[in-house]
Each structure stands twice: as C-alpha cells, then as structure tokens.
C-alpha cells in the first residue's frame, strides 16, 4: 500500500481522523516497551534507595547520576552525555551539592571538577547493590544464559539502529 507521495506502508494501517495513514510498527512497540522497562528500572532503584534512607532521590536525579563517572566529571561532558545545556547541568549539580551527593572543586581553567561526596558514593553503592540483587531475581526467573542473550540482543538492536540512522550534515 502506498500513499500519494509513494511512501510504502504495511497492509495493516490505521488512519487518523483526517485520513492520514499511521503504519503499524514493531519498532514502535519495541520503543514503548523499552521506555516502560527503563522507567520501571529507574523507579525500582529509586524506591530501593528511599527505603535505605535516601528520601530525596527521584528518577530524574538517577538519570543525571547515570551520566557521571565515579571519578572526576566536568559539566560540559555531562551536558554532552545527557544532551542538555550546560546551564541545566550547572543547576542540577548545584541542587545535588546542596543535597550532599556531589561537590565541586577547582579544576583546569574555568571548569570545575564535579565529584561524588561520601554520601553520593554510598548512594551509588546502594543503587548498584539493588541492581545486583535484581540480577539474581532475573537469573532465577529466566537463567543467566537467557539474561545474557536478552542483553546481547538489545545491544545488537542498538547497533543496527545506529547503522541505519540517517545523518544530517
């Protein structure tokens, strides 16, 4: 099936109220499933941390922490990893410094070094422990080989997506 522009759509196509075709897509289902899985992982970790006394942790904070290295970090690098502005990083770092998870020290030139405090390291340790415990649950439910296979297939999907992504210059 093609539209007037010659674009091909699968036979199972829905239409908007204006008659614009909306193709069914396994990729869309995969995207929604991956998003839901990511959100559930993040909420699991946040709840685990709240139960261990880290009451002020939110899923958005965990997303920010996921962009940090265990050693020295710089705002520009974090902004690139998260694809956000340096101003957004600076605001979040300031909040996390006030909460006691991060500290800033003088770095090279104008850039300040961003480091975990001891409280921040305990937070990250507790998050990693929650994930290690979840590993055991997944392995009991599936098997270690199946968990490794799922992980490998997700990585392969990512690689294929990177390979077919159009590039604008």
PLY file of the C-alpha trace (Angstrom):
ply
format ascii 1.0
element vertex 169
property float x
property float y
property float z
element edge 168
property int vertex1
property int vertex2
end_header
0.00 0.00 0.00
1.38 3.46 -0.95
0.23 6.99 -0.30
0.25 9.77 -2.86
3.91 10.54 -2.11
4.89 6.96 -2.96
5.71 6.03 0.65
5.02 2.37 1.38
3.04 1.29 4.42
2.32 -2.19 5.74
-1.12 -3.53 4.88
-2.24 -3.21 8.49
-2.52 0.57 8.62
-4.66 2.79 10.78
-5.77 6.25 9.81
-6.09 9.45 11.80
-9.40 11.29 11.88
-8.15 13.22 8.83
-7.32 10.04 6.93
-3.55 10.28 7.34
-2.05 6.77 7.42
-0.43 5.58 10.64
1.52 2.40 9.90
1.64 -0.38 12.49
5.18 -0.87 13.69
7.04 -3.47 15.70
9.70 -0.79 16.25
7.10 1.47 17.89
6.03 -1.38 20.17
9.69 -2.05 20.97
10.26 1.64 21.71
7.31 1.75 24.09
8.39 -1.48 25.79
11.97 -0.22 26.17
10.75 3.10 27.57
8.46 1.33 30.04
11.28 -1.02 31.06
13.68 1.90 31.59
11.07 3.74 33.67
10.40 0.61 35.75
14.11 0.02 36.38
14.54 3.63 37.45
11.52 3.54 39.75
12.74 0.24 41.25
16.12 1.76 42.08
14.57 5.00 43.41
12.24 3.06 45.73
15.10 0.81 46.87
17.14 3.91 47.72
14.25 5.64 49.51
13.84 2.55 51.70
17.52 2.89 52.62
17.18 6.48 53.77
17.85 8.38 50.56
14.46 10.09 50.79
15.19 12.88 48.34
16.08 10.69 45.35
13.91 10.89 42.26
14.06 9.05 38.93
15.26 12.27 37.25
18.15 12.51 39.73
19.07 8.91 38.95
19.09 9.74 35.24
21.53 12.55 35.96
23.71 10.31 38.14
23.84 7.74 35.33
25.85 10.22 33.25
28.55 10.61 35.89
31.81 8.71 36.15
32.93 7.50 39.56
35.94 9.84 39.37
36.21 13.41 38.14
33.42 14.85 35.99
33.05 18.13 34.14
29.83 19.96 33.32
30.47 20.10 29.58
30.99 16.32 29.42
27.82 15.67 31.41
25.85 18.04 29.16
27.08 16.16 26.06
26.19 12.75 27.55
22.71 13.86 28.59
22.20 16.09 25.53
21.17 19.03 27.70
22.52 22.55 28.17
25.45 23.36 30.44
23.10 25.64 32.36
20.81 22.68 33.11
23.81 20.68 34.31
25.00 23.57 36.50
21.54 23.92 38.07
21.28 20.18 38.77
24.83 19.99 40.15
24.03 22.89 42.48
20.92 21.04 43.75
22.85 17.79 44.24
25.63 19.66 46.05
23.04 21.17 48.42
21.62 17.66 48.98
25.14 16.45 49.83
25.63 13.98 46.95
28.13 15.98 44.90
30.83 18.55 45.45
32.61 20.93 43.12
36.30 21.71 43.30
38.57 23.92 41.23
39.67 22.28 38.00
41.59 23.39 34.94
40.82 26.88 33.72
37.20 27.85 34.32
35.95 24.27 34.52
35.11 22.96 37.97
35.54 19.33 38.83
32.36 17.55 39.89
32.87 14.70 42.33
30.74 12.39 44.44
30.80 13.06 48.16
30.92 10.15 50.59
27.10 10.33 50.78
26.98 10.24 46.97
29.27 7.21 46.87
27.03 5.43 49.40
24.03 6.26 47.21
25.69 4.83 44.11
26.84 1.75 46.02
23.28 1.13 47.23
21.95 1.56 43.67
24.48 -0.94 42.30
23.59 -3.40 45.08
19.89 -3.08 44.18
20.73 -3.94 40.58
22.93 -6.87 41.63
20.04 -8.22 43.70
17.74 -7.75 40.72
20.22 -9.76 38.62
19.62 -12.72 40.91
15.84 -12.38 40.51
16.13 -12.29 36.71
18.52 -15.27 36.68
16.19 -17.27 38.92
13.22 -16.39 36.71
14.92 -16.95 33.32
18.53 -18.21 33.62
21.87 -16.49 33.38
22.19 -17.51 29.73
18.80 -16.04 28.83
19.56 -12.76 30.65
22.86 -12.55 28.76
21.07 -13.31 25.47
18.46 -10.59 26.09
21.25 -8.12 26.86
23.18 -9.12 23.73
20.09 -8.81 21.53
19.30 -5.36 22.92
22.88 -4.30 22.16
22.53 -5.68 18.63
19.26 -3.75 18.15
21.10 -0.60 19.24
23.93 -1.24 16.78
21.51 -1.85 13.91
19.63 1.33 14.78
22.87 3.33 14.80
23.83 1.83 11.42
20.55 2.80 9.73
20.09 6.21 11.35
20.18 8.94 8.70
22.88 11.55 9.24
22.34 15.24 8.59
25.38 17.40 7.97
0 1
1 2
2 3
3 4
4 5
5 6
6 7
7 8
8 9
9 10
10 11
11 12
12 13
13 14
14 15
15 16
16 17
17 18
18 19
19 20
20 21
21 22
22 23
23 24
24 25
25 26
26 27
27 28
28 29
29 30
30 31
31 32
32 33
33 34
34 35
35 36
36 37
37 38
38 39
39 40
40 41
41 42
42 43
43 44
44 45
45 46
46 47
47 48
48 49
49 50
50 51
51 52
52 53
53 54
54 55
55 56
56 57
57 58
58 59
59 60
60 61
61 62
62 63
63 64
64 65
65 66
66 67
67 68
68 69
69 70
70 71
71 72
72 73
73 74
74 75
75 76
76 77
77 78
78 79
79 80
80 81
81 82
82 83
83 84
84 85
85 86
86 87
87 88
88 89
89 90
90 91
91 92
92 93
93 94
94 95
95 96
96 97
97 98
98 99
99 100
100 101
101 102
102 103
103 104
104 105
105 106
106 107
107 108
108 109
109 110
110 111
111 112
112 113
113 114
114 115
115 116
116 117
117 118
118 119
119 120
120 121
121 122
122 123
123 124
124 125
125 126
126 127
127 128
128 129
129 130
130 131
131 132
132 133
133 134
134 135
135 136
136 137
137 138
138 139
139 140
140 141
141 142
142 143
143 144
144 145
145 146
146 147
147 148
148 149
149 150
150 151
151 152
152 153
153 154
154 155
155 156
156 157
157 158
158 159
159 160
160 161
161 162
162 163
163 164
164 165
165 166
166 167
167 168
